[in-house]
Amino acid sequence: MSDDHDQMNYDNSPAPKGRFVSSIDPDHAITTDARGNLGYASAGAEGMVEIYVPVPHGPRSEQRMHAKDFPETVIRYVEESLRPNPYPVSSPMKTPTETLRYFVGAAQGLSLLDEGALGNMKTLAQDFESESDRPGYFSEVIRPWLRSLTPGKR
């Protein structure tokens, strides 16, 4: 039986030739944050930075996610609070308006949105509170606005 390792030609490797760690572009270097999480500079522009977001209700106090996933997280928790709570005693939940306001505070505290987007989110939260058809307003106005956010705008 022949050994395949003896016949492998390492000169045909797709790895770049002659590049060492000291010559790699620092804008694409891998870094670590204070918690020891890996950070990729090139991925940061696409919202792939890991963040810890406090959650309004549930068994955990915070959720780990990529920054780009923040809008979908807001949508999920607000939609969850729009539905009837099957366990109001053992698992209390915030109201839909409290949940949205909670995430406005989280976005501000984590510096996820620029001033314009944060102002829009605050205005939408105020309008949401005064709206009589909250599920309709959320699905027609707030959800599309949240999904329009891109990592460049965060």
N, C-alpha and C positions, 0 to 999 in steps of 0.2 A: 504494500500500500504506500503510495507516495504522499509526502507532506506538502500540502498546498502552500504553506508559508514559505517554503523554499523557492517556489515558482512565482511568487507575487512580485510585481515590479512597482516599487514605491516611487519611482520617478514619474509615474503617470498619475500621481495623486492630485486631486483638484485643489489642494491647499496652495496658497500663493507662495512662490519661491522668494527667498531672501527677505521676508518681512519678519521683523522681530517685535516684541512687545513695545520697545521704546520708539518704534517708528509708526505705530498705529495711531490713527487720527483720534485725538482726545475727545472730540465731540461724539464719538461712537464708543467710548470706553465704558466698561461696566463698573458701576460704583455701588457702594452700600450705604444705607442710611443709618440713623441712630438705632433702629430696631434690628439691624442686620439684614434687611431685605435688599435684594439686588435691584439696581436701577440701571436702565438702559437709556442713555441720552437720546438716541435716535427714536426710541419708542415713546419717549416723553411727549414729543410733538404730536403723537397720535393718541394721547390720553392713556397710555399703557402704564402710567405711574400708579403704584399701589397706594391706597389710602385706607384709613380706618374711619368709618362713618358710624356715629351713634345711631341706633335704631329706635323708633318710637315705641314699639311694643314687640313682644316675643320673648323667648327664653334667654337671648343674648343681649348684652348691653351695646355691643358694637359689631359691625360687619366689615370684613376685609374685602376690598374690591379694587378694580382698576378705576381711575378717575372717569374714563369714558363710559362706565356703566352707571354712573350716578343718576342720570335722568331716568333710566329704566327702573332703578331701585325706587325712586320717588313714585313713579307710576304704579309699581307693584304694591307699595305700602298704602298709597291713597286708595287704590281700587279695593284693597283688602278691607280698609276701614269703611268703605261705602257699603259693603255687604253686611248683613246681620251677623253679629258675633255669636257663634254657637256656644261659647264658653265664657260668658260675661263675668263670672265670679272667679274662676280659676285662671283665666287669661284675659284680663281687661285690656281694651284697646282705646287709643285716642280717637276722637271724632275725625272725620275727613278734613275739616278745616284745621284742627289742631295738628294733624299729621303733616299737612302741607306747610304750615307755619314752622313746624319742627325742622323740616328740611330746608326751609329758607334760612333758618339759623345755622344749620349744619353747613350749608353752602357758603354762608358768610364767614363762619368760624374757620373753615378749612381753606378759604380763599379759592374756591373752585370756579367761581364766576366773576367776570369783570363787573365793573360798577353798573354798566348799562343792563346787562343780563340780570344782575341781582335786583336792580330796580324794577325790571319787568316782572320778575318772579314775585316780588313783594306786592306789586299792583295786582297781579293775577290772584294772589292769595286773598287780598282785600275784596276783590270782585267775587271770588269764590264764596266768601263768607256771606255776602249779601244776596247771592243768587238763590232763587227758590228751587230751581231744578239743578241741584249740584251734580248728579251723575251726568246729565246732558252737557252741562257747562264744562265739566272735566273732560269728557270724551271729545267734545267739539273744539275746545279752546286750549285747555291746559296741556293735555296729552300731546297734541301736535306741536305745541310750542316746545315742550320738553324734548321731544324727538328731533326737533330742528337744531338743537344745540350740537355743536361739533367740538372736538378737542381744541381746535384753534380759538374757539370762543370761550373756553373755560379757563 
